[in-house]
Amino acid sequence: MQFQQLANVIMLCSLPIAGCSLAGGMSDRKRPSSLLRLTGVQLNTLRGVVALETVVPLVLVATVAIGMGLMAAHLFLRAQLDYSLLAPPPSFYAMVAGGLVVSLAIIASTLPLLRRLTGPETARNE
């Protein structure tokens, strides 16, 4: 029971942190994005690219991490304790979905900043 609570806390903390770090990457790419805007790329297209390059890695890594965690737990239980792993309860899946929704909301909340981050003044050499 304590391990389950620990896993829940880690999951609830790590997914929003991942969303923040992916959304924070927008500021790292503000100059290339502003150059794209200067060459005529529409803001909606740029938002789509930013959303795609943040959402796909987040969902893919979360899926792989969950699968690897369940596989490691299964292998440990089978090898060390001769138990079989039971399927996680529905609350586990609800928590994963909730964490992903919060992470995606954090990413979506940064998309309106793209207009300000990609202004012509950002493209200048310093």
C-alpha positions as CSV (number, residue, x, y, z in Angstrom):
1,M,0.0,0.0,0.0
2,Q,2.8,2.4,0.8
3,F,4.6,1.6,-2.5
4,Q,1.4,2.4,-4.3
5,Q,1.0,5.7,-2.6
6,L,4.7,6.5,-3.4
7,A,4.1,5.6,-7.1
8,N,1.0,7.8,-7.2
9,V,2.9,10.8,-5.8
10,I,5.8,10.3,-8.2
11,M,3.4,10.0,-11.1
12,L,1.4,13.1,-10.1
13,C,4.6,15.1,-9.7
14,S,6.6,13.9,-12.7
15,L,4.0,14.4,-15.5
16,P,3.3,18.1,-14.8
17,I,7.1,18.7,-14.4
18,A,7.6,17.0,-17.8
19,G,4.9,19.3,-19.3
20,C,6.6,22.4,-17.8
21,S,10.0,21.4,-19.2
22,L,8.6,20.7,-22.6
23,A,6.7,24.0,-22.6
24,G,9.8,25.8,-21.3
25,G,11.7,24.6,-24.4
26,M,9.7,27.2,-26.4
27,S,11.9,30.0,-24.9
28,D,15.0,28.0,-26.1
29,R,13.7,28.0,-29.6
30,K,12.4,31.6,-29.8
31,R,15.0,32.9,-32.3
32,P,14.5,30.1,-34.8
33,S,10.8,30.4,-34.4
34,S,10.9,34.1,-34.9
35,L,13.0,33.6,-38.1
36,L,10.3,31.2,-39.4
37,R,7.6,33.8,-38.7
38,L,9.7,36.4,-40.6
39,T,9.9,34.1,-43.6
40,G,6.1,33.9,-43.7
41,V,5.1,30.9,-41.6
42,Q,1.7,31.5,-40.2
43,L,1.3,31.6,-36.4
44,N,-1.2,28.8,-36.4
45,T,1.2,26.6,-38.3
46,L,3.9,27.4,-35.8
47,R,1.6,26.6,-32.9
48,G,0.8,23.3,-34.5
49,V,4.5,22.5,-34.9
50,V,5.2,23.4,-31.3
51,A,2.3,21.4,-30.0
52,L,3.3,18.4,-32.1
53,E,6.9,18.5,-30.9
54,T,5.9,18.7,-27.3
55,V,2.8,16.4,-27.1
56,V,4.2,13.5,-29.1
57,P,7.3,13.0,-26.9
58,L,5.3,13.5,-23.7
59,V,2.7,10.8,-24.6
60,L,5.3,8.5,-26.1
61,V,7.7,8.6,-23.2
62,A,4.9,8.3,-20.7
63,T,3.6,5.2,-22.5
64,V,7.0,3.6,-22.7
65,A,7.8,4.4,-19.0
66,I,4.5,2.9,-17.8
67,G,5.0,-0.2,-19.9
68,M,8.6,-0.6,-18.7
69,G,7.6,-0.1,-15.1
70,L,4.9,-2.7,-15.3
71,M,7.3,-5.1,-17.0
72,A,10.0,-4.5,-14.4
73,A,7.5,-5.1,-11.6
74,H,6.3,-8.3,-13.3
75,L,9.8,-9.6,-13.8
76,F,10.8,-8.8,-10.2
77,L,7.7,-10.3,-8.7
78,R,8.0,-13.5,-10.8
79,A,11.8,-13.9,-10.2
80,Q,12.0,-12.9,-6.5
81,L,8.7,-13.7,-4.9
82,D,7.1,-16.1,-7.4
83,Y,4.0,-13.9,-7.6
84,S,2.2,-12.8,-10.7
85,L,1.5,-9.1,-11.3
86,L,-2.1,-8.2,-11.2
87,A,-3.5,-5.6,-13.5
88,P,-3.5,-2.1,-12.0
89,P,-6.8,-0.8,-10.6
90,P,-8.8,1.7,-12.7
91,S,-7.6,4.5,-10.3
92,F,-4.1,4.0,-11.7
93,Y,-5.3,4.6,-15.3
94,A,-7.4,7.6,-14.1
95,M,-4.3,9.1,-12.4
96,V,-2.2,8.6,-15.5
97,A,-4.8,10.2,-17.7
98,G,-5.2,13.1,-15.2
99,G,-1.5,13.7,-15.1
100,L,-1.4,13.7,-18.9
101,V,-4.3,16.1,-19.1
102,V,-2.6,18.5,-16.6
103,S,0.7,18.3,-18.6
104,L,-1.2,18.9,-21.9
105,A,-3.0,21.9,-20.3
106,I,0.4,23.3,-19.2
107,I,1.6,23.0,-22.8
108,A,-1.6,24.5,-24.2
109,S,-1.3,27.4,-21.8
110,T,2.0,28.4,-23.2
111,L,0.9,28.5,-26.9
112,P,-0.6,32.0,-26.7
113,L,2.9,33.2,-25.6
114,L,4.2,32.2,-29.0
115,R,3.0,35.4,-30.6
116,R,5.1,37.5,-28.2
117,L,8.1,35.2,-28.2
118,T,8.4,35.2,-32.0
119,G,8.2,38.9,-32.7
120,P,10.6,40.5,-35.2
121,E,12.8,42.0,-32.4
122,T,13.7,38.4,-31.3
123,A,15.2,37.6,-34.8
124,R,17.8,40.3,-34.6
125,N,21.5,39.4,-34.0
126,E,22.9,40.6,-30.8
